[in-house]
């Protein structure tokens, strides 16, 4: 028995594109992702200025540790921002998850920073 399925309209094949190569549908997200990265870069730069002002203060070690965590989160965020627009399918979703985790980690670190 065959099911009555509606006909799916197909676009004519583009001879310049490989039909088995997945289409990049997230390219337009690049500006928003780069703006997100710049926002975090600016916040981390302000944190760096605070460390410079502390000098040899005894609490500097804890701020140095938090700053190192910020840089790690920033690296993870940067990597996702760079990769996401050109990925598709499960790899895009994996990078999106990494981006969300990086933002959450940065927010936690900044919450400790502001205490």
C-alpha positions, 0 to 999 in steps of 0.5 A: 500500500502506498500513502497519498503524500503531497508532492514536494515542490523542488527547486531546479538544481544549481549547477554551481553547488554540490547537491550532497553538500549541506546548505549553510543557513546560518550565515546571516547570524554572524553579525549578531554573534560577533556583537555578542563576543564584542560585548563580552570582550568589553566586559573582560577588558574592564575587569582587566583594568580592575586587576591592574589597579589592585597592584599587590593587594592580597585579594588580587590572587582571587581576582587573577583566578577569576580573570583566567576563568573569564579568558577561558570562557571567552575562548570557548565563546570565540570558537563557537562564534567563529564556527557557528555561521558556517555549520549546519545540522547537529554540528551547529546545535553542538556549537550553539550548546557550547556558546550557551554554556560559555555565556552561562559560565561567564555570567557565573564568573562575573557574579563572583567578580562583582561580590 
